[in-house]
Amino acid sequence: MSTPYAKLPAWADYGLIPLINLSVAFIVAGLVVVLVGENPFRAAVILVEGAFGKGTGIAFTLFYATTFIFTGLSVAVAAHCSLFNIGTEGQAYIGGLGIALVCLSLDSTLPWWLLFPLAIVASAAFGALWGFIPAYLQAKRGSHIVITTIMFNFIAASTMVYLLVGLLKPLGSQAPQTRNFVGGAELPKLNWVIELFGAKIRSAPLNICFLLALVMAFLVWLLIWRTRLGYEMRTYGHSPKAARYAGISETRIVLTAMMISGALAGMMALNPVMGDQHNVAIDFVSGAGYVGIAVALMGRLHPVGIVLAAILFGMLYQGGAELSFEMPSITRDMIVIIQGLVILFAGALEHMFRPYIQAIFASFSPKSVGIEAIKGKGA
């Protein structure tokens, strides 16, 4: 008789398994570093020090993490409703369009503390609208959400290219981007918070969007685990048939979940657009939507885990840049390989070690001991 699997305690499910997957990913990445003739331990030290060793590194790490928190939350909200939203990339693009329209219209007349709430609403509304269309196609026409969201990523990218090389580009400019925003659309930096602890920061784009991302993580936790809507979303995610039997409208839940997911993705654009480059340029999303999928999976779809996973990927981005500078033989492409290994083991192979860990816990559980005692008596 096979050993029954045990339900893992929360600390093992949300902490031990991700830690094992992450450790294996870095071990394999270390072997890749060895293959190019470098010391993997020294590379690890440079990676960590580049991300957390100096104030500037910490600020850049948190700046990147801010973007990944938004995209990770976006993927997680849809996933709780059993919807695999791969369209976060496109929704973030369209969210940037909403920000551009607000900032280009009002940046010279409103201060940042009035313009920022308007930009939040615009980015969320445009992202939600872009998420609504594939959700409607699934709920009403039966189109698969994965296929439609992938297609809408390309549509969003093409739309932004058309606008940025034409309608939104200033006259006489050759760069495919909007004009630079003036002071009203530039968000305050948070570098001073890190400097309070004695660190020095030359220049870094960390801004108040980081605080907004943390607020959104808390609100997502409230939504999913403390509201009726969140309960309906999780019910539908576990069993659509049970949800329909309970009187939950499938159309309403799918549309609502995808619109919230799209709104979070759209808000991601606030960080690079208003917090850093102060314009909307082609490819400002830079693959953050796809990284959000790995962040959500590694964070076990929980806001706390997503924040921690986002900081990890922020570390890989910032520390990876330092690593490729200090060790020229480790190119930027190899940093992408290391990031891909983390995604592979934390996402695609997330369940690889789970059966073995469950079997270990089952062998030490009281029920398992009782079963063995009964078998002994029967013998």
SULQUI-V985377 format. One record per residue. N is the residue number from 1. RES is the residue in three letters. PHI is phi in whole degrees, -180 to 180 (NA if undefined). OMEGA is omega in whole degrees, 0 to 359 (NA if undefined). BURIAL is 1 if it has 9 or more other C-alpha atoms within 8 Angstrom, else 0. Layout:
N:RES:PHI:OMEGA:BURIAL
N:RES:PHI:OMEGA:BURIAL
This chain:
1:MET:NA:182:0
2:SER:-72:180:0
3:THR:-74:181:0
4:PRO:-72:177:0
5:TYR:-77:179:1
6:ALA:-105:173:1
7:LYS:-72:185:0
8:LEU:-75:172:0
9:PRO:-66:185:0
10:ALA:-59:183:0
11:TRP:-66:178:0
12:ALA:-80:183:1
13:ASP:-69:185:1
14:TYR:-98:182:1
15:GLY:-120:186:1
16:LEU:-67:183:1
17:ILE:-63:175:1
18:PRO:-59:180:1
19:LEU:-66:178:0
20:ILE:-64:179:0
21:ASN:-60:180:1
22:LEU:-66:179:1
23:SER:-63:179:0
24:VAL:-64:179:1
25:ALA:-61:181:1
26:PHE:-74:175:1
27:ILE:-65:178:0
28:VAL:-64:177:1
29:ALA:-63:177:1
30:GLY:-62:177:1
31:LEU:-65:177:1
32:VAL:-64:178:0
33:VAL:-64:178:1
34:VAL:-62:182:1
35:LEU:-62:179:0
36:VAL:-94:173:0
37:GLY:86:179:0
38:GLU:-113:179:1
39:ASN:-81:183:0
40:PRO:-66:180:1
41:PHE:-71:177:0
42:ARG:-66:178:0
43:ALA:-63:179:1
44:ALA:-65:179:0
45:VAL:-63:179:0
46:ILE:-63:181:1
47:LEU:-61:182:1
48:VAL:-71:180:1
49:GLU:-66:178:1
50:GLY:-65:181:1
51:ALA:-92:187:1
52:PHE:-129:185:1
53:GLY:-77:181:1
54:LYS:-132:181:1
55:GLY:-61:179:1
56:THR:-63:178:1
57:GLY:-63:179:1
58:ILE:-63:181:1
59:ALA:-62:179:1
60:PHE:-67:178:1
61:THR:-59:180:1
62:LEU:-70:176:1
63:PHE:-63:177:1
64:TYR:-64:181:1
65:ALA:-61:179:1
66:THR:-57:179:1
67:THR:-61:184:1
68:PHE:-73:176:1
69:ILE:-63:180:1
70:PHE:-61:183:1
71:THR:-70:177:1
72:GLY:-65:177:1
73:LEU:-63:179:1
74:SER:-60:180:1
75:VAL:-65:184:1
76:ALA:-66:181:1
77:VAL:-59:179:1
78:ALA:-66:182:1
79:ALA:-65:177:1
80:HIS:-64:177:1
81:CYS:-99:180:1
82:SER:61:177:1
83:LEU:-119:181:1
84:PHE:-93:183:1
85:ASN:-84:175:1
86:ILE:-91:184:1
87:GLY:-89:180:1
88:THR:-58:179:1
89:GLU:-60:181:1
90:GLY:-68:179:1
91:GLN:-65:176:1
92:ALA:-67:176:1
93:TYR:-58:183:1
94:ILE:-69:173:1
95:GLY:-60:176:1
96:GLY:-62:176:1
97:LEU:-64:177:1
98:GLY:-61:178:1
99:ILE:-64:181:1
100:ALA:-60:181:1
101:LEU:-63:179:0
102:VAL:-69:185:1
103:CYS:-69:180:1
104:LEU:-66:182:0
105:SER:-87:192:0
106:LEU:-125:187:1
107:ASP:-66:181:1
108:SER:-91:183:0
109:THR:-117:183:0
110:LEU:-114:172:1
111:PRO:-74:186:1
112:TRP:-62:185:1
113:TRP:-74:171:0
114:LEU:-97:181:0
115:LEU:-74:183:1
116:PHE:-60:177:1
117:PRO:-60:178:0
118:LEU:-66:178:1
119:ALA:-68:176:1
120:ILE:-61:180:1
121:VAL:-63:182:0
122:ALA:-66:181:1
123:SER:-65:179:1
124:ALA:-66:182:1
125:ALA:-66:181:1
126:PHE:-68:177:1
127:GLY:-65:179:1
128:ALA:-64:178:1
129:LEU:-63:180:1
130:TRP:-70:175:1
131:GLY:-80:181:1
132:PHE:-67:187:1
133:ILE:-64:177:0
134:PRO:-64:178:1
135:ALA:-65:178:1
136:TYR:-64:180:1
137:LEU:-64:177:1
138:GLN:-75:186:1
139:ALA:-69:186:1
140:LYS:-104:186:0
141:ARG:-114:179:0
142:GLY:80:178:0
143:SER:-70:183:1
144:HIS:-73:186:0
145:ILE:-64:180:1
146:VAL:-66:182:1
147:ILE:-64:184:0
148:THR:-67:180:1
149:THR:-69:175:1
150:ILE:-63:179:1
151:MET:-62:182:0
152:PHE:-72:171:1
153:ASN:-61:180:1
154:PHE:-69:178:1
155:ILE:-64:179:1
156:ALA:-62:180:1
157:ALA:-63:180:1
158:SER:-66:178:0
159:THR:-62:180:0
160:MET:-66:177:1
161:VAL:-62:180:1
162:TYR:-59:183:1
163:LEU:-72:186:1
164:LEU:-80:175:1
165:VAL:-98:182:1
166:GLY:-133:191:0
167:LEU:-64:186:0
168:LEU:-94:182:1
169:LYS:-82:179:1
170:PRO:-64:178:0
171:LEU:-63:179:0
172:GLY:85:180:0
173:SER:-91:177:0
174:GLN:-99:182:0
175:ALA:-79:179:0
176:PRO:-77:181:1
177:GLN:-158:176:1
178:THR:-75:172:1
179:ARG:-67:177:0
180:ASN:-70:178:0
181:PHE:-73:177:1
182:VAL:-89:192:0
183:GLY:-53:183:1
184:GLY:-65:182:1
185:ALA:-107:178:1
186:GLU:-105:185:1
187:LEU:-81:178:1
188:PRO:-65:178:0
189:LYS:-84:175:1
190:LEU:-110:182:1
191:ASN:-60:182:1
192:TRP:-63:179:0
193:VAL:-65:179:0
194:ILE:-68:180:1
195:GLU:-68:176:1
196:LEU:-61:181:0
197:PHE:-93:175:0
198:GLY:93:180:0
199:ALA:-82:179:1
200:LYS:-109:181:1
201:ILE:-125:178:1
202:ARG:-74:180:0
203:SER:-162:180:0
204:ALA:-154:186:1
205:PRO:-89:180:1
206:LEU:-59:186:1
207:ASN:-140:187:1
208:ILE:-69:174:1
209:CYS:-63:176:1
210:PHE:-62:177:1
211:LEU:-66:177:0
212:LEU:-62:179:0
213:ALA:-63:178:1
214:LEU:-66:177:1
215:VAL:-64:179:0
216:MET:-64:177:1
217:ALA:-62:178:1
218:PHE:-65:180:1
219:LEU:-67:176:0
220:VAL:-66:176:1
221:TRP:-61:177:1
222:LEU:-60:182:1
223:LEU:-61:189:1
224:ILE:-75:189:1
225:TRP:-113:183:0
226:ARG:-133:179:1
227:THR:-131:178:1
228:ARG:-65:179:0
229:LEU:-59:179:0
230:GLY:-63:177:1
231:TYR:-64:178:1
232:GLU:-66:178:1
233:MET:-64:180:1
234:ARG:-68:177:1
235:THR:-64:178:1
236:TYR:-64:179:1
237:GLY:-66:179:1
238:HIS:-76:183:0
239:SER:-158:177:0
240:PRO:-59:180:1
241:LYS:-66:178:0
242:ALA:-64:179:1
243:ALA:-65:179:1
244:ARG:-66:179:1
245:TYR:-64:180:0
246:ALA:-81:178:0
247:GLY:89:179:0
248:ILE:-82:181:1
249:SER:-73:180:0
250:GLU:-63:181:1
251:THR:-62:182:1
252:ARG:-64:183:0
253:ILE:-67:181:1
254:VAL:-64:180:1
255:LEU:-64:182:1
256:THR:-65:182:0
257:ALA:-63:182:1
258:MET:-71:178:1
259:MET:-70:175:1
260:ILE:-65:178:1
261:SER:-60:179:1
262:GLY:-65:179:1
263:ALA:-63:178:1
264:LEU:-64:178:1
265:ALA:-65:179:1
266:GLY:-62:180:1
267:MET:-68:177:1
268:MET:-58:183:1
269:ALA:-66:179:1
270:LEU:-59:186:1
271:ASN:-65:180:1
272:PRO:-75:187:1
273:VAL:-77:182:1
274:MET:-93:184:1
275:GLY:-93:186:1
276:ASP:-132:191:0
277:GLN:-85:176:0
278:HIS:58:170:1
279:ASN:-164:175:1
280:VAL:-111:182:1
281:ALA:-121:177:1
282:ILE:-62:176:1
283:ASP:66:177:0
284:PHE:-72:178:1
285:VAL:-74:173:1
286:SER:56:175:0
287:GLY:79:182:0
288:ALA:-63:178:1
289:GLY:-64:179:1
290:TYR:-75:175:1
291:VAL:-63:179:1
292:GLY:-59:177:1
293:ILE:-63:179:1
294:ALA:-66:180:1
295:VAL:-63:180:1
296:ALA:-64:181:1
297:LEU:-67:180:1
298:MET:-68:178:1
299:GLY:-82:177:1
300:ARG:59:177:1
301:LEU:63:178:1
302:HIS:-109:184:1
303:PRO:-55:179:1
304:VAL:-64:178:0
305:GLY:-63:179:1
306:ILE:-66:178:1
307:VAL:-61:180:1
308:LEU:-66:179:1
309:ALA:-66:178:1
310:ALA:-64:177:1
311:ILE:-65:177:1
312:LEU:-61:180:1
313:PHE:-71:172:1
314:GLY:-63:176:1
315:MET:-63:180:1
316:LEU:-64:180:1
317:TYR:-69:183:1
318:GLN:-72:179:1
319:GLY:-64:178:1
320:GLY:-64:177:1
321:ALA:-64:177:1
322:GLU:-66:181:1
323:LEU:-65:179:1
324:SER:-67:177:1
325:PHE:-79:182:0
326:GLU:-77:179:0
327:MET:-121:184:1
328:PRO:-57:180:0
329:SER:-69:175:0
330:ILE:-94:186:1
331:THR:-76:177:1
332:ARG:-62:178:1
333:ASP:-65:178:0
334:MET:-69:175:0
335:ILE:-63:177:1
336:VAL:-64:177:0
337:ILE:-63:179:1
338:ILE:-62:177:1
339:GLN:-61:179:1
340:GLY:-65:177:0
341:LEU:-65:176:1
342:VAL:-62:178:1
343:ILE:-63:182:1
344:LEU:-62:185:1
345:PHE:-79:181:1
346:ALA:-83:183:1
347:GLY:-112:186:1
348:ALA:-65:182:0
349:LEU:-108:184:0
350:GLU:-60:183:1
351:HIS:-97:185:0
352:MET:-65:183:0
353:PHE:-97:185:1
354:ARG:-60:181:1
355:PRO:-58:181:1
356:TYR:-69:179:0
357:ILE:-67:178:0
358:GLN:-63:178:1
359:ALA:-66:178:1
360:ILE:-64:179:0
361:PHE:-66:180:1
362:ALA:-66:181:1
363:SER:-69:180:1
364:PHE:-105:182:0
365:SER:-78:179:1
366:PRO:-59:181:0
367:LYS:-63:180:0
368:SER:-65:178:1
369:VAL:-63:178:1
370:GLY:-64:179:0
371:ILE:-63:180:0
372:GLU:-63:179:0
373:ALA:-65:179:0
374:ILE:-65:178:0
375:LYS:-62:180:0
376:GLY:-63:178:0
377:LYS:-66:180:0
378:GLY:-65:178:0
379:ALA:-70:NA:0
